[in-house]
Amino acid sequence: MCGILMFTYFKGSASECILVSMLAARAQAIARLKEMTTYENQDETVLLGKLMAYCSRESHSCVEKNAMISFVKLRILEPDSESILRGTTLKQVS
């Protein structure tokens, strides 16, 4: 076939992987909220406003971009002196 490969290999980017993960987590969170009696009759757009994602300031910029694409609020937190986002930091903000 004129030297053209019949199969090509699609290699996704890290940004694409984060987007897919964020969309999957969003869908799972909305499904869990709908199971709760408080939110069982709520529209998904209302539930979407209740979601919040957290990341470290050290995270790649694609995390912020993908949060915007996913319509999920993102809170960027400061890591400690070792550039680690600790569970205690998350507990303080939630």
MOPAC internal coordinates of N, CA, C and O (Angstrom, degrees):
PM7 1SCF
backbone

  N    0.0000 0     0.00 0     0.00 0    0    0    0
  C    1.4274 1     0.00 0     0.00 0    1    0    0
  C    1.5270 1   109.82 1     0.00 0    2    1    0
  O    1.2310 1   119.89 1  -123.97 1    3    2    1
  N    1.2765 1   117.81 1    56.03 1    3    2    1
  C    1.4655 1   125.21 1   175.75 1    5    3    2
  C    1.5197 1   113.30 1    58.36 1    6    5    3
  O    1.2310 1   119.76 1  -153.03 1    7    6    5
  N    1.2978 1   118.06 1    26.97 1    7    6    5
  C    1.4536 1   121.29 1   178.01 1    9    7    6
  C    1.5241 1   114.75 1    75.79 1   10    9    7
  O    1.2310 1   119.67 1  -171.10 1   11   10    9
  N    1.3235 1   118.24 1     8.90 1   11   10    9
  C    1.4619 1   121.57 1   179.63 1   13   11   10
  C    1.5214 1   108.51 1   -89.35 1   14   13   11
  O    1.2310 1   120.76 1   -48.01 1   15   14   13
  N    1.3065 1   116.15 1   131.99 1   15   14   13
  C    1.4590 1   120.44 1   178.47 1   17   15   14
  C    1.5219 1   110.32 1   -66.51 1   18   17   15
  O    1.2310 1   121.15 1   -42.45 1   19   18   17
  N    1.3076 1   115.40 1   137.55 1   19   18   17
  C    1.4603 1   120.40 1   179.19 1   21   19   18
  C    1.5364 1   111.31 1   -77.21 1   22   21   19
  O    1.2310 1   120.76 1   151.74 1   23   22   21
  N    1.3042 1   116.15 1   -28.26 1   23   22   21
  C    1.4559 1   120.27 1  -178.74 1   25   23   22
  C    1.5182 1   108.45 1  -120.68 1   26   25   23
  O    1.2310 1   120.80 1   -42.19 1   27   26   25
  N    1.2934 1   116.07 1   137.81 1   27   26   25
  C    1.4562 1   120.06 1   175.42 1   29   27   26
  C    1.5144 1   108.10 1  -118.76 1   30   29   27
  O    1.2310 1   121.38 1   -26.13 1   31   30   29
  N    1.2821 1   114.96 1   153.87 1   31   30   29
  C    1.4526 1   121.10 1  -179.19 1   33   31   30
  C    1.5182 1   107.94 1  -100.93 1   34   33   31
  O    1.2310 1   120.34 1   -57.82 1   35   34   33
  N    1.3203 1   116.95 1   122.18 1   35   34   33
  C    1.4577 1   121.67 1   178.01 1   37   35   34
  C    1.5160 1   108.51 1   -94.48 1   38   37   35
  O    1.2310 1   121.00 1   -59.27 1   39   38   37
  N    1.2979 1   115.69 1   120.73 1   39   38   37
  C    1.4553 1   120.47 1  -179.73 1   41   39   38
  C    1.5249 1   108.38 1  -112.60 1   42   41   39
  O    1.2310 1   120.90 1   -69.16 1   43   42   41
  N    1.3075 1   115.89 1   110.84 1   43   42   41
  C    1.4526 1   120.67 1  -179.35 1   45   43   42
  C    1.5191 1   111.65 1   -75.28 1   46   45   43
  O    1.2310 1   121.18 1   -20.44 1   47   46   45
  N    1.3052 1   115.35 1   159.56 1   47   46   45
  C    1.4574 1   120.72 1  -179.66 1   49   47   46
  C    1.5281 1   110.40 1   -93.09 1   50   49   47
  O    1.2310 1   121.13 1   -11.70 1   51   50   49
  N    1.3204 1   115.45 1   168.30 1   51   50   49
  C    1.4614 1   120.27 1   176.44 1   53   51   50
  C    1.5241 1   109.90 1   -64.32 1   54   53   51
  O    1.2310 1   120.57 1   142.37 1   55   54   53
  N    1.3182 1   116.52 1   -37.63 1   55   54   53
  C    1.4604 1   121.00 1   178.50 1   57   55   54
  C    1.5240 1   111.11 1   -61.71 1   58   57   55
  O    1.2310 1   120.72 1   138.22 1   59   58   57
  N    1.3158 1   116.23 1   -41.78 1   59   58   57
  C    1.4670 1   120.93 1   177.97 1   61   59   58
  C    1.5257 1   110.63 1   -63.85 1   62   61   59
  O    1.2310 1   120.45 1   139.62 1   63   62   61
  N    1.3105 1   116.74 1   -40.38 1   63   62   61
  C    1.4664 1   121.72 1   179.66 1   65   63   62
  C    1.5280 1   110.72 1   -63.51 1   66   65   63
  O    1.2310 1   120.48 1   137.56 1   67   66   65
  N    1.3228 1   116.69 1   -42.44 1   67   66   65
  C    1.4597 1   120.72 1   178.97 1   69   67   66
  C    1.5218 1   110.49 1   -65.61 1   70   69   67
  O    1.2310 1   120.23 1   140.15 1   71   70   69
  N    1.3296 1   117.17 1   -39.85 1   71   70   69
  C    1.4607 1   120.79 1   178.59 1   73   71   70
  C    1.5234 1   111.08 1   -62.38 1   74   73   71
  O    1.2310 1   120.26 1   133.16 1   75   74   73
  N    1.3219 1   117.10 1   -46.84 1   75   74   73
  C    1.4659 1   120.80 1   179.86 1   77   75   74
  C    1.5313 1   109.98 1   -62.35 1   78   77   75
  O    1.2310 1   120.30 1   138.23 1   79   78   77
  N    1.3293 1   117.03 1   -41.77 1   79   78   77
  C    1.4686 1   120.73 1   178.84 1   81   79   78
  C    1.5201 1   111.29 1   -63.87 1   82   81   79
  O    1.2310 1   120.72 1   138.63 1   83   82   81
  N    1.3303 1   116.23 1   -41.37 1   83   82   81
  C    1.4555 1   120.07 1  -179.44 1   85   83   82
  C    1.5305 1   111.42 1   -67.53 1   86   85   83
  O    1.2310 1   120.44 1   139.75 1   87   86   85
  N    1.3262 1   116.77 1   -40.25 1   87   86   85
  C    1.4654 1   120.16 1   178.06 1   89   87   86
  C    1.5260 1   111.22 1   -65.75 1   90   89   87
  O    1.2310 1   120.50 1   141.00 1   91   90   89
  N    1.3350 1   116.65 1   -39.00 1   91   90   89
  C    1.4679 1   120.30 1   178.47 1   93   91   90
  C    1.5267 1   110.56 1   -66.71 1   94   93   91
  O    1.2310 1   120.33 1   137.17 1   95   94   93
  N    1.3301 1   116.97 1   -42.83 1   95   94   93
  C    1.4632 1   120.59 1   178.89 1   97   95   94
  C    1.5220 1   110.80 1   -65.07 1   98   97   95
  O    1.2310 1   120.62 1   141.79 1   99   98   97
  N    1.3365 1   116.43 1   -38.21 1   99   98   97
  C    1.4650 1   120.68 1   177.94 1  101   99   98
  C    1.5306 1   110.69 1   -62.32 1  102  101   99
  O    1.2310 1   120.45 1   133.88 1  103  102  101
  N    1.3256 1   116.75 1   -46.12 1  103  102  101
  C    1.4677 1   121.14 1   179.72 1  105  103  102
  C    1.5238 1   110.76 1   -61.99 1  106  105  103
  O    1.2310 1   120.61 1   138.45 1  107  106  105
  N    1.3228 1   116.44 1   -41.55 1  107  106  105
  C    1.4655 1   120.65 1   179.91 1  109  107  106
  C    1.5332 1   110.92 1   -66.69 1  110  109  107
  O    1.2310 1   120.22 1   138.98 1  111  110  109
  N    1.3226 1   117.18 1   -41.02 1  111  110  109
  C    1.4651 1   120.48 1   179.90 1  113  111  110
  C    1.5246 1   111.08 1   -65.48 1  114  113  111
  O    1.2310 1   120.24 1   138.59 1  115  114  113
  N    1.3242 1   117.14 1   -41.41 1  115  114  113
  C    1.4670 1   120.45 1   178.82 1  117  115  114
  C    1.5273 1   110.40 1   -65.44 1  118  117  115
  O    1.2310 1   120.38 1   140.01 1  119  118  117
  N    1.3317 1   116.88 1   -39.99 1  119  118  117
  C    1.4687 1   120.39 1   177.86 1  121  119  118
  C    1.5290 1   110.70 1   -62.39 1  122  121  119
  O    1.2310 1   120.36 1   139.30 1  123  122  121
  N    1.3315 1   116.92 1   -40.70 1  123  122  121
  C    1.4716 1   120.10 1   178.86 1  125  123  122
  C    1.5230 1   111.33 1   -66.95 1  126  125  123
  O    1.2310 1   120.60 1   140.54 1  127  126  125
  N    1.3308 1   116.45 1   -39.46 1  127  126  125
  C    1.4635 1   119.37 1   177.87 1  129  127  126
  C    1.5260 1   111.05 1   -63.57 1  130  129  127
  O    1.2310 1   120.51 1   140.67 1  131  130  129
  N    1.3316 1   116.63 1   -39.33 1  131  130  129
  C    1.4680 1   120.45 1  -179.63 1  133  131  130
  C    1.5247 1   112.14 1   -65.62 1  134  133  131
  O    1.2310 1   119.97 1   155.46 1  135  134  133
  N    1.3247 1   117.67 1   -24.54 1  135  134  133
  C    1.4630 1   121.67 1   178.04 1  137  135  134
  C    1.5282 1   111.70 1   -73.58 1  138  137  135
  O    1.2310 1   120.42 1   158.80 1  139  138  137
  N    1.3178 1   116.80 1   -21.20 1  139  138  137
  C    1.4608 1   121.10 1   179.87 1  141  139  138
  C    1.5260 1   108.89 1   -78.13 1  142  141  139
  O    1.2310 1   120.75 1   -41.74 1  143  142  141
  N    1.3234 1   116.17 1   138.26 1  143  142  141
  C    1.4671 1   119.98 1  -177.04 1  145  143  142
  C    1.5280 1   111.90 1   -62.10 1  146  145  143
  O    1.2310 1   120.08 1   151.36 1  147  146  145
  N    1.3142 1   117.45 1   -28.64 1  147  146  145
  C    1.4640 1   120.99 1  -179.94 1  149  147  146
  C    1.5214 1   111.94 1   -63.82 1  150  149  147
  O    1.2310 1   120.53 1   145.36 1  151  150  149
  N    1.3312 1   116.59 1   -34.64 1  151  150  149
  C    1.4606 1   121.21 1  -173.20 1  153  151  150
  C    1.5270 1   114.21 1  -114.93 1  154  153  151
  O    1.2310 1   119.16 1  -171.62 1  155  154  153
  N    1.3226 1   119.21 1     8.38 1  155  154  153
  C    1.4626 1   120.63 1  -171.49 1  157  155  154
  C    1.5271 1   113.79 1   -61.48 1  158  157  155
  O    1.2310 1   119.31 1   151.45 1  159  158  157
  N    1.3275 1   118.93 1   -28.55 1  159  158  157
  C    1.4647 1   121.17 1  -179.11 1  161  159  158
  C    1.5272 1   112.90 1  -103.90 1  162  161  159
  O    1.2310 1   120.44 1  -170.96 1  163  162  161
  N    1.3146 1   116.77 1     9.04 1  163  162  161
  C    1.4605 1   120.99 1  -178.70 1  165  163  162
  C    1.5204 1   111.17 1   -79.62 1  166  165  163
  O    1.2310 1   121.16 1   -33.42 1  167  166  165
  N    1.3174 1   115.39 1   146.58 1  167  166  165
  C    1.4575 1   121.31 1   174.71 1  169  167  166
  C    1.5300 1   109.27 1   -72.67 1  170  169  167
  O    1.2310 1   120.52 1   -29.54 1  171  170  169
  N    1.3218 1   116.60 1   150.46 1  171  170  169
  C    1.4685 1   120.59 1  -178.41 1  173  171  170
  C    1.5242 1   112.21 1   -61.14 1  174  173  171
  O    1.2310 1   120.11 1   148.39 1  175  174  173
  N    1.3160 1   117.39 1   -31.61 1  175  174  173
  C    1.4661 1   118.96 1   179.78 1  177  175  174
  C    1.5262 1   111.37 1   -66.21 1  178  177  175
  O    1.2310 1   120.31 1   147.52 1  179  178  177
  N    1.3205 1   117.02 1   -32.48 1  179  178  177
  C    1.4636 1   120.83 1   176.26 1  181  179  178
  C    1.5232 1   109.56 1   -69.36 1  182  181  179
  O    1.2310 1   120.65 1   136.22 1  183  182  181
  N    1.3209 1   116.37 1   -43.78 1  183  182  181
  C    1.4655 1   120.91 1  -179.91 1  185  183  182
  C    1.5218 1   111.40 1   -65.84 1  186  185  183
  O    1.2310 1   120.41 1   145.46 1  187  186  185
  N    1.3045 1   116.83 1   -34.54 1  187  186  185
  C    1.4646 1   121.28 1   179.41 1  189  187  186
  C    1.5257 1   110.88 1   -59.22 1  190  189  187
  O    1.2310 1   120.67 1   145.28 1  191  190  189
  N    1.3160 1   116.33 1   -34.72 1  191  190  189
  C    1.4599 1   120.52 1   178.68 1  193  191  190
  C    1.5132 1   113.88 1   -68.46 1  194  193  191
  O    1.2310 1   119.97 1   165.86 1  195  194  193
  N    1.3151 1   117.66 1   -14.14 1  195  194  193
  C    1.4590 1   121.96 1  -179.89 1  197  195  194
  C    1.5292 1   112.68 1   -90.41 1  198  197  195
  O    1.2310 1   120.20 1   170.13 1  199  198  197
  N    1.3268 1   117.23 1    -9.87 1  199  198  197
  C    1.4640 1   120.62 1  -176.34 1  201  199  198
  C    1.5214 1   111.45 1   -83.76 1  202  201  199
  O    1.2310 1   121.15 1   -35.98 1  203  202  201
  N    1.3288 1   115.41 1   144.02 1  203  202  201
  C    1.4604 1   121.72 1   177.73 1  205  203  202
  C    1.5243 1   107.90 1  -141.57 1  206  205  203
  O    1.2310 1   120.90 1   -49.54 1  207  206  205
  N    1.3194 1   115.88 1   130.46 1  207  206  205
  C    1.4670 1   121.50 1   175.01 1  209  207  206
  C    1.5250 1   107.88 1  -106.53 1  210  209  207
  O    1.2310 1   120.79 1   -28.81 1  211  210  209
  N    1.3119 1   116.09 1   151.19 1  211  210  209
  C    1.4590 1   121.70 1   179.67 1  213  211  210
  C    1.5207 1   109.03 1  -124.82 1  214  213  211
  O    1.2310 1   121.04 1   -36.18 1  215  214  213
  N    1.3177 1   115.61 1   143.82 1  215  214  213
  C    1.4657 1   119.80 1   173.58 1  217  215  214
  C    1.5213 1   108.74 1  -150.45 1  218  217  215
  O    1.2310 1   121.36 1   -12.87 1  219  218  217
  N    1.2960 1   115.00 1   167.13 1  219  218  217
  C    1.4534 1   122.13 1   177.75 1  221  219  218
  C    1.5253 1   109.61 1   -84.69 1  222  221  219
  O    1.2310 1   120.88 1   -26.59 1  223  222  221
  N    1.3145 1   115.93 1   153.41 1  223  222  221
  C    1.4579 1   120.03 1   174.14 1  225  223  222
  C    1.5334 1   110.24 1   -61.45 1  226  225  223
  O    1.2310 1   120.34 1   159.14 1  227  226  225
  N    1.3145 1   116.96 1   -20.86 1  227  226  225
  C    1.4621 1   122.19 1   179.23 1  229  227  226
  C    1.5296 1   112.45 1   -80.04 1  230  229  227
  O    1.2310 1   119.78 1   173.56 1  231  230  229
  N    1.3207 1   118.02 1    -6.44 1  231  230  229
  C    1.4677 1   121.45 1  -179.15 1  233  231  230
  C    1.5205 1   110.56 1   -67.22 1  234  233  231
  O    1.2310 1   121.18 1   -24.63 1  235  234  233
  N    1.3151 1   115.35 1   155.37 1  235  234  233
  C    1.4659 1   121.39 1   178.66 1  237  235  234
  C    1.5215 1   109.89 1   -65.07 1  238  237  235
  O    1.2310 1   120.42 1   -29.64 1  239  238  237
  N    1.3073 1   116.81 1   150.36 1  239  238  237
  C    1.4678 1   121.63 1  -178.24 1  241  239  238
  C    1.5265 1   112.76 1   -61.96 1  242  241  239
  O    1.2310 1   119.93 1   158.45 1  243  242  241
  N    1.3253 1   117.74 1   -21.55 1  243  242  241
  C    1.4685 1   119.96 1  -179.75 1  245  243  242
  C    1.5254 1   111.52 1   -66.76 1  246  245  243
  O    1.2310 1   119.54 1   158.55 1  247  246  245
  N    1.3286 1   118.47 1   -21.45 1  247  246  245
  C    1.4638 1   120.60 1   177.33 1  249  247  246
  C    1.5256 1   109.35 1   -64.49 1  250  249  247
  O    1.2310 1   120.55 1   135.30 1  251  250  249
  N    1.3215 1   116.56 1   -44.70 1  251  250  249
  C    1.4656 1   120.91 1   178.80 1  253  251  250
  C    1.5282 1   110.83 1   -65.24 1  254  253  251
  O    1.2310 1   120.86 1   136.93 1  255  254  253
  N    1.3179 1   115.97 1   -43.07 1  255  254  253
  C    1.4687 1   120.52 1   179.03 1  257  255  254
  C    1.5268 1   110.70 1   -61.99 1  258  257  255
  O    1.2310 1   120.27 1   135.33 1  259  258  257
  N    1.3187 1   117.08 1   -44.67 1  259  258  257
  C    1.4615 1   120.76 1  -178.12 1  261  259  258
  C    1.5248 1   112.30 1   -69.95 1  262  261  259
  O    1.2310 1   120.07 1   150.29 1  263  262  261
  N    1.3173 1   117.48 1   -29.71 1  263  262  261
  C    1.4654 1   119.67 1   174.69 1  265  263  262
  C    1.5279 1   109.84 1   -64.91 1  266  265  263
  O    1.2310 1   120.71 1   140.09 1  267  266  265
  N    1.3247 1   116.25 1   -39.91 1  267  266  265
  C    1.4697 1   119.48 1   177.23 1  269  267  266
  C    1.5225 1   111.03 1   -64.70 1  270  269  267
  O    1.2310 1   120.35 1   136.33 1  271  270  269
  N    1.3292 1   116.93 1   -43.67 1  271  270  269
  C    1.4667 1   121.18 1   179.26 1  273  271  270
  C    1.5272 1   110.49 1   -62.33 1  274  273  271
  O    1.2310 1   120.55 1   143.24 1  275  274  273
  N    1.3296 1   116.56 1   -36.76 1  275  274  273
  C    1.4679 1   122.22 1  -177.61 1  277  275  274
  C    1.5267 1   113.16 1   -83.31 1  278  277  275
  O    1.2310 1   120.07 1   175.06 1  279  278  277
  N    1.3295 1   117.47 1    -4.94 1  279  278  277
  C    1.4681 1   122.33 1  -176.33 1  281  279  278
  C    1.5243 1   111.58 1    58.98 1  282  281  279
  O    1.2310 1   120.86 1  -139.73 1  283  282  281
  N    1.3314 1   115.96 1    40.27 1  283  282  281
  C    1.4584 1   121.71 1   177.56 1  285  283  282
  C    1.5235 1   107.74 1  -115.55 1  286  285  283
  O    1.2310 1   120.79 1   -50.06 1  287  286  285
  N    1.3356 1   116.10 1   129.94 1  287  286  285
  C    1.4647 1   119.58 1   177.29 1  289  287  286
  C    1.5283 1   108.26 1   -65.72 1  290  289  287
  O    1.2310 1   121.25 1   -38.32 1  291  290  289
  N    1.3218 1   115.22 1   141.68 1  291  290  289
  C    1.4627 1   120.67 1  -178.21 1  293  291  290
  C    1.5138 1   109.00 1  -123.97 1  294  293  291
  O    1.2310 1   121.05 1   -47.86 1  295  294  293
  N    1.2981 1   115.59 1   132.14 1  295  294  293
  C    1.4605 1   121.24 1   175.10 1  297  295  294
  C    1.5200 1   107.61 1  -113.30 1  298  297  295
  O    1.2310 1   121.09 1   -59.71 1  299  298  297
  N    1.3205 1   115.52 1   120.29 1  299  298  297
  C    1.4638 1   121.71 1  -178.49 1  301  299  298
  C    1.5231 1   108.05 1   -95.45 1  302  301  299
  O    1.2310 1   121.06 1   -56.69 1  303  302  301
  N    1.3293 1   115.57 1   123.31 1  303  302  301
  C    1.4603 1   121.91 1  -175.17 1  305  303  302
  C    1.5218 1   111.35 1  -110.52 1  306  305  303
  O    1.2310 1   121.54 1   -26.11 1  307  306  305
  N    1.3190 1   114.66 1   153.89 1  307  306  305
  C    1.4620 1   120.63 1   178.76 1  309  307  306
  C    1.5313 1   110.44 1   -81.77 1  310  309  307
  O    1.2310 1   120.29 1   -47.17 1  311  310  309
  N    1.3186 1   117.04 1   132.83 1  311  310  309
  C    1.4715 1   119.78 1   174.94 1  313  311  310
  C    1.5283 1   109.91 1   -78.35 1  314  313  311
  O    1.2310 1   120.95 1    -9.25 1  315  314  313
  N    1.3291 1   115.78 1   170.75 1  315  314  313
  C    1.4575 1   119.00 1   177.76 1  317  315  314
  C    1.5268 1   110.38 1   -79.96 1  318  317  315
  O    1.2310 1   120.35 1     9.23 1  319  318  317
  N    1.3115 1   116.93 1  -170.77 1  319  318  317
  C    1.4692 1   121.51 1  -176.49 1  321  319  318
  C    1.5277 1   112.84 1   -65.78 1  322  321  319
  O    1.2310 1   120.48 1   163.52 1  323  322  321
  N    1.3358 1   116.69 1   -16.48 1  323  322  321
  C    1.4628 1   121.03 1   178.08 1  325  323  322
  C    1.5291 1   111.49 1   -99.72 1  326  325  323
  O    1.2310 1   120.60 1  -165.18 1  327  326  325
  N    1.3357 1   116.46 1    14.82 1  327  326  325
  C    1.4758 1   123.57 1  -179.88 1  329  327  326
  C    1.5242 1   112.61 1    61.84 1  330  329  327
  O    1.2310 1   120.61 1  -145.01 1  331  330  329
  N    1.3389 1   116.44 1    34.99 1  331  330  329
  C    1.4624 1   122.27 1   179.85 1  333  331  330
  C    1.5215 1   108.78 1  -117.18 1  334  333  331
  O    1.2310 1   120.65 1   -46.04 1  335  334  333
  N    1.3168 1   116.37 1   133.96 1  335  334  333
  C    1.4603 1   121.22 1   174.52 1  337  335  334
  C    1.5248 1   107.15 1   -88.48 1  338  337  335
  O    1.2310 1   120.67 1   -68.18 1  339  338  337
  N    1.2973 1   116.32 1   111.82 1  339  338  337
  C    1.4644 1   122.38 1  -174.40 1  341  339  338
  C    1.5263 1   111.84 1   -90.56 1  342  341  339
  O    1.2310 1   121.42 1   -24.59 1  343  342  341
  N    1.3159 1   114.90 1   155.41 1  343  342  341
  C    1.4555 1   120.80 1   176.97 1  345  343  342
  C    1.5159 1   112.10 1   -61.56 1  346  345  343
  O    1.2310 1   120.40 1   147.48 1  347  346  345
  N    1.3242 1   116.85 1   -32.52 1  347  346  345
  C    1.4706 1   120.07 1   178.68 1  349  347  346
  C    1.5286 1   110.92 1   -63.96 1  350  349  347
  O    1.2310 1   120.21 1   145.75 1  351  350  349
  N    1.3158 1   117.20 1   -34.25 1  351  350  349
  C    1.4687 1   120.93 1   177.06 1  353  351  350
  C    1.5181 1   109.86 1   -65.40 1  354  353  351
  O    1.2310 1   120.36 1   137.50 1  355  354  353
  N    1.3249 1   116.92 1   -42.50 1  355  354  353
  C    1.4657 1   120.83 1   178.18 1  357  355  354
  C    1.5260 1   111.31 1   -63.94 1  358  357  355
  O    1.2310 1   120.33 1   140.35 1  359  358  357
  N    1.3308 1   116.97 1   -39.65 1  359  358  357
  C    1.4627 1   120.35 1   179.59 1  361  359  358
  C    1.5241 1   111.17 1   -64.26 1  362  361  359
  O    1.2310 1   120.46 1   144.76 1  363  362  361
  N    1.3264 1   116.73 1   -35.24 1  363  362  361
  C    1.4631 1   120.57 1  -178.77 1  365  363  362
  C    1.5228 1   112.26 1   -67.34 1  366  365  363
  O    1.2310 1   119.87 1   146.62 1  367  366  365
  N    1.3256 1   117.85 1   -33.38 1  367  366  365
  C    1.4661 1   120.51 1  -175.58 1  369  367  366
  C    1.5200 1   113.25 1   -92.74 1  370  369  367
  O    1.2310 1   119.60 1   164.82 1  371  370  369
  N    1.3273 1   118.36 1   -15.18 1  371  370  369
  C    1.4691 1   118.97 1  -177.26 1  373  371  370
  C    1.4979 1   112.99 1   -95.13 1  374  373  371
  O    1.2310 1   120.10 1   180.00 1  375  374  373

